[in-house]
């Protein structure tokens, strides 16, 4: 699906935001519109397909083994006695 931006200043703003944030032009526009909806107290609508993708992602995360180590235990495995990486 396409969109035609007829105002050169608007396109320039979108490109500036995309460059400054390191995202694509499409993502810059999407994020700006989603942020505007949230500022208005509304939630952006999510397609059924996107909702399924998100649910599948979290189901995959839930299926992963849990790591019950503390941060200190993880760091002990990563660094030697004098703080050097192992």
N, C-alpha and C positions, 0 to 999 in steps of 0.2 A: 504494500500500500504506500502510495507516495503522498508527499505534501509539497506545496509550492509556496515558498516564502517570497512575497512580492515587495517587501520593504528591505532595501539594501542594508539599512542600519540594523535591522533585526537579524539578518543573516550574519553581519559582521560581529554583533554581540554574541551570537551563538558560537561562532568560530573562536572568538576570544575566550569564552568560557571553556570550550572544549580543549583548547590549547593549554590554558592555565591549569586545568584539572587533569590533563593527560587522558581524557576519554574521547571517544568518537563523537562526532557532531550529533548523531542520533541519541547517544547516551546523555550528552549535555542537555539537549532539549528535553528528553524524557525526565531526567533528574530535576530540571527546573520546574517542569509542570507538576511532577509528583510533590515537590517541596511546596509549591503554591497551594495545591489541594490540601496538604497537611496543615499549612498555615491558616487555611480557611476552616479547619476543623473537620475536614472530610478525608476519607481514605480512598486512594486510587483503586479502581476496580482491577481485579486480577482475573485473567482468562482461566477457564477450566483447565486448559492444557498447562499453563504456567503453574497453577495450583498443584496439579499432579506431579510436575517436575520438582516442585519444592517438597512435596510430601515424600517423593521417592528419595530425594537427597537426605532428608532427615531420617528416613527409615534405614538408609545405608549407614548413616552415622550411628544410629541406635544399635545396629547389628555389629559394630566394631567392638573389639574387646576394650574394656575399661582399664585405665591405668590408675591405680590407687596410690601411686608414689607421691610423696610431698615434693615441693619445689626444691627443698634442700637435698633430698635423695636424688632427684634428677640432676641437679648441679654437681653432686658428688660423682656421678657417673660420667659427667662431661668434662670435668676439670681435675687436674692433678693436685697434689699437695700444696703447690705454690701458685695455684690459679692458672696454670698453663692448660690449654686445650689438650685433651687426650686423643 
